[in-house]
Every structure is written in structure tokens, then in C-alpha cells.
Amino acid sequence: NLIYTNTDNIDAHRIAGSDKDNVYFGGADRSSGNISYPWLKKWNGVTTQDITMPLDSGINVYEMILTSENDVWMASFHGKIYHFDGSNVTSYQLDKDRTEFPKFFINNNFELMFYFVGRSSINTTEHNVYKFDNNKWVNVYTDLTNDTLFYYFGEPVSVINGMLLRRCVDRIEEFTGNSWKTLVNSPTFQAYSFAGENVNQFLSSGFQESTGYVKM
């Protein structure tokens, strides 16, 4: 059944749920003109409920994860992370003002992690991994890769069973918890996305350098 339809001033970007009667979806509210604000709604199985979001500089909700029925984490492109505990929304400002390609995940130690691409130049991409620890978001690791592939072919990372994988121009890397290590060398294959059971059993789609065709 249709439970929500975008309007001219509301954009829905992300949806996540714990079951069919607990589904959250969020995005950007552009009804105020040139300035956008984040918005969040919940489907409770009967109707949609409006959840009040802070009117700060977050602008949008582009990423979302549920760690339980009433424990929702959201992220924007502008350094803001939001947490809804079932009653209230708390806003966290990171020490970065750009959080593009945001990705929440729970690692194998059951820790809440957050990956994003920060400010990057024409020839380099800044990768950041943060962890929620003692009621604050702390930086775990930041590095640069010498490529711009991520801006042309989808998202730079995928999560497989709690492990974060990153695609580079000539290799696939795994985040170890405090750094990146090469998982697969692929000098003639540029990975696009990943899916599988674990880091030893997964498939990757991408582009074969000599042909430009998508391969599996």
C-alpha cells in the first residue's frame, strides 16, 4: 500500500525499518524557499507520524540506520548526525563540514561506525571513519586516495557482514578497525559495488579496464 508520496517541497531520500509497523523515512524539506531542513516521519502500521527535527544546518537526511525499534541514526551531507531515541532528536556536529557518501554500519565488535568522504580535491579523495564512543563521535582513521573514481561510479564503500570494503582504482580494500589493507588486487578491474556473506565470499560488479563493460 502507498503510505507516502513526495510533494513539490519535500524530498524523501532514505528509508529504514525494524518491521512492517516500524518504518522511518527522511529527507529534505524545501518549503521555506532557498533553505532546506531535515525531516523525518515514521510509519506505525496505521498512519505516518511527524517527528520534529532540529532546524539547524543539516539541510537533509541522506543516510539512516536503525539499531533497534526506537533507536534511529541519521546523517546529512553537511557534518551533522542526528539520533532519535523514540522521544527526542539529538544533533551532533562533527569536526568536518562535508560528509558525502555517508554510511553507518555496525562492526563485528557491535560498535556503531560512520564512514564518509570529506572535502576532496580534483585528484584526491578524503576518506573518514568515525565511531560513536562515550556519547560522542570520534575520528578513528582518515586518509587520502589518489583518484576521483568515487565521484563517477556510485558509492565508494560497501558493508558486508559488519566489514567495510572500499573500492580503489586498482584494488579492493578492507577496513581493519584502525587502517585499510588490500583485500584483492585488481589492476585491470575497477570495482563498482560488493555483495556477499563475508570478505572471503563476495561478488563485485565493476568495469574491466580494456573494455569498459560491467563485469561480475
Disulfide bonds with the S-S distance in Angstrom:
none
